[in-house]
């Protein structure tokens, strides 16, 4: 039993070893995950699940402070259902998050920044009574801007990241005040590179 406990402690220590980079170093972190997206000011809107994938470039400025910039393909939008009619707005963006990261303890970081984004695909789907129709909806804006807020944990070169992207700009031109609202979960692998 004593050997098992020692082994368990060693394994736990190895699993929780921080992958936080050394001061003055660069790394790239490919990530993949899911979005839980909706739009604000739509009373009957529910969250739409979508994929997100991309990479961050990170620079460790100080022991407790780092910055990152990334490029991500992000499937967003919203769903709603009213009187048996289901509508889905499919909005795909190229997101460019630029974040400051503050390490509370080694490996655990709080993040905040800005995120310009470009709408690259927009479809609107309506389903009713077993039939469906899909079309382009031309009123969606090309540019979006949001504030990402999040937390991440790094261990053994892996990183788990959770963010909330608070949309600041309207997503349509037709006078509605709907904005993106996205909860995002990703996993990634930190690849340090030599200076």
MOJOCOR-V318094 format. One record per pair of residues at least 12 apart in sequence whose ideal C-beta (glycine too) atoms are under 8 Angstrom apart, sorted by the first residue. I is the first residue (numbers start at 0). GAP is how many residues later the second one is. If there is no record, write none. Layout:
i & gap
I & GAP
I & GAP
//
This chain:
i & gap
13 & 142
14 & 140
14 & 141
15 & 91
15 & 139
16 & 138
16 & 139
17 & 88
17 & 89
17 & 136
17 & 137
18 & 88
18 & 135
18 & 136
18 & 137
18 & 138
18 & 139
18 & 140
18 & 171
19 & 40
19 & 83
19 & 86
19 & 87
19 & 134
20 & 37
20 & 39
20 & 45
20 & 169
20 & 171
21 & 38
22 & 37
22 & 38
22 & 39
22 & 40
23 & 36
23 & 171
24 & 34
24 & 35
24 & 167
24 & 170
25 & 31
25 & 32
25 & 33
25 & 34
25 & 166
25 & 167
25 & 169
26 & 30
26 & 31
26 & 33
26 & 163
26 & 164
26 & 165
26 & 166
27 & 27
27 & 28
27 & 29
27 & 30
27 & 162
27 & 163
27 & 165
28 & 26
28 & 27
28 & 29
28 & 39
28 & 130
28 & 159
28 & 160
28 & 161
28 & 162
29 & 24
29 & 25
29 & 158
29 & 159
29 & 161
30 & 21
30 & 22
30 & 23
30 & 24
30 & 25
30 & 39
30 & 41
30 & 128
30 & 130
30 & 155
30 & 156
30 & 157
31 & 19
31 & 20
31 & 21
31 & 154
31 & 155
31 & 156
32 & 18
32 & 19
32 & 20
32 & 128
32 & 151
32 & 152
32 & 153
32 & 154
33 & 15
33 & 16
33 & 17
33 & 18
33 & 150
33 & 151
34 & 13
34 & 14
34 & 15
34 & 16
34 & 17
34 & 39
34 & 40
34 & 41
34 & 147
34 & 148
34 & 149
35 & 12
35 & 13
35 & 146
35 & 147
35 & 148
36 & 12
36 & 13
36 & 38
36 & 39
36 & 40
36 & 41
36 & 54
36 & 143
36 & 144
36 & 145
36 & 146
37 & 40
37 & 41
37 & 143
37 & 144
38 & 38
38 & 39
38 & 50
38 & 128
38 & 132
38 & 139
38 & 140
38 & 141
38 & 142
39 & 127
39 & 137
39 & 138
39 & 139
39 & 140
39 & 141
40 & 135
40 & 136
40 & 137
40 & 138
41 & 36
41 & 38
41 & 136
43 & 36
43 & 37
43 & 38
44 & 33
44 & 34
44 & 35
45 & 32
45 & 33
45 & 34
45 & 35
46 & 31
46 & 32
46 & 136
47 & 28
47 & 29
47 & 30
47 & 31
47 & 40
47 & 41
47 & 42
49 & 24
49 & 25
49 & 26
49 & 27
50 & 22
50 & 24
51 & 20
51 & 21
51 & 22
51 & 23
51 & 43
51 & 132
51 & 134
52 & 19
52 & 20
53 & 16
53 & 17
53 & 18
53 & 19
53 & 20
53 & 41
54 & 15
54 & 16
54 & 17
54 & 133
55 & 12
55 & 13
55 & 14
55 & 41
55 & 43
55 & 132
56 & 12
56 & 13
57 & 43
57 & 132
62 & 40
63 & 38
63 & 39
64 & 35
64 & 36
64 & 37
64 & 38
65 & 34
65 & 35
65 & 37
65 & 43
66 & 31
66 & 32
66 & 33
66 & 34
67 & 29
67 & 30
67 & 31
67 & 33
68 & 27
68 & 28
68 & 29
68 & 30
69 & 25
69 & 26
69 & 27
69 & 28
69 & 29
70 & 23
70 & 24
70 & 25
71 & 22
71 & 23
71 & 24
71 & 25
72 & 19
72 & 20
72 & 21
72 & 22
73 & 18
73 & 19
73 & 20
73 & 21
73 & 43
73 & 108
73 & 110
74 & 15
74 & 16
74 & 17
75 & 15
75 & 16
75 & 17
75 & 104
75 & 106
76 & 12
76 & 13
76 & 14
83 & 44
83 & 45
84 & 41
84 & 42
84 & 43
85 & 40
85 & 41
85 & 42
86 & 37
86 & 38
86 & 39
86 & 40
87 & 36
87 & 37
87 & 39
88 & 33
88 & 34
88 & 35
88 & 48
89 & 31
89 & 32
89 & 33
89 & 34
89 & 35
90 & 28
90 & 30
90 & 31
90 & 49
90 & 80
90 & 89
91 & 27
91 & 28
91 & 29
91 & 30
92 & 24
92 & 25
92 & 26
92 & 27
92 & 51
93 & 23
93 & 24
93 & 26
94 & 20
94 & 21
94 & 22
94 & 70
95 & 19
95 & 20
95 & 21
96 & 16
96 & 17
96 & 18
96 & 51
97 & 15
97 & 16
97 & 17
98 & 12
98 & 13
98 & 14
98 & 49
98 & 51
99 & 12
99 & 13
100 & 51
106 & 46
106 & 47
106 & 48
107 & 43
107 & 44
107 & 45
107 & 46
108 & 42
108 & 43
108 & 44
108 & 45
109 & 40
109 & 41
110 & 37
110 & 38
110 & 39
110 & 40
110 & 41
110 & 50
110 & 52
111 & 35
111 & 36
111 & 37
111 & 38
112 & 34
112 & 35
113 & 31
113 & 32
113 & 33
113 & 34
114 & 30
114 & 31
114 & 32
114 & 33
114 & 50
115 & 27
115 & 28
115 & 29
116 & 26
116 & 27
116 & 28
116 & 29
117 & 24
117 & 25
117 & 26
118 & 21
118 & 22
118 & 23
118 & 24
118 & 25
118 & 52
121 & 14
121 & 15
121 & 18
122 & 12
122 & 13
122 & 14
123 & 12
123 & 13
138 & 33
138 & 34
138 & 35
139 & 31
139 & 32
139 & 33
140 & 28
140 & 29
140 & 30
140 & 31
140 & 32
142 & 26
143 & 23
143 & 25
143 & 27
143 & 36
144 & 22
144 & 23
144 & 24
145 & 19
145 & 20
145 & 21
145 & 22
145 & 23
145 & 34
145 & 36
146 & 18
146 & 19
146 & 21
147 & 15
147 & 16
147 & 17
147 & 18
148 & 14
148 & 15
148 & 17
149 & 12
149 & 13
149 & 14
149 & 34
153 & 36
156 & 32
156 & 33
156 & 34
157 & 29
157 & 30
157 & 31
157 & 32
158 & 28
158 & 29
158 & 30
158 & 31
159 & 25
159 & 26
159 & 27
160 & 23
160 & 24
160 & 25
160 & 26
160 & 27
161 & 21
161 & 22
161 & 23
162 & 19
162 & 20
162 & 21
162 & 23
163 & 18
163 & 19
163 & 20
164 & 15
164 & 16
164 & 17
164 & 18
164 & 19
165 & 15
166 & 12
166 & 13
166 & 14
166 & 15
//
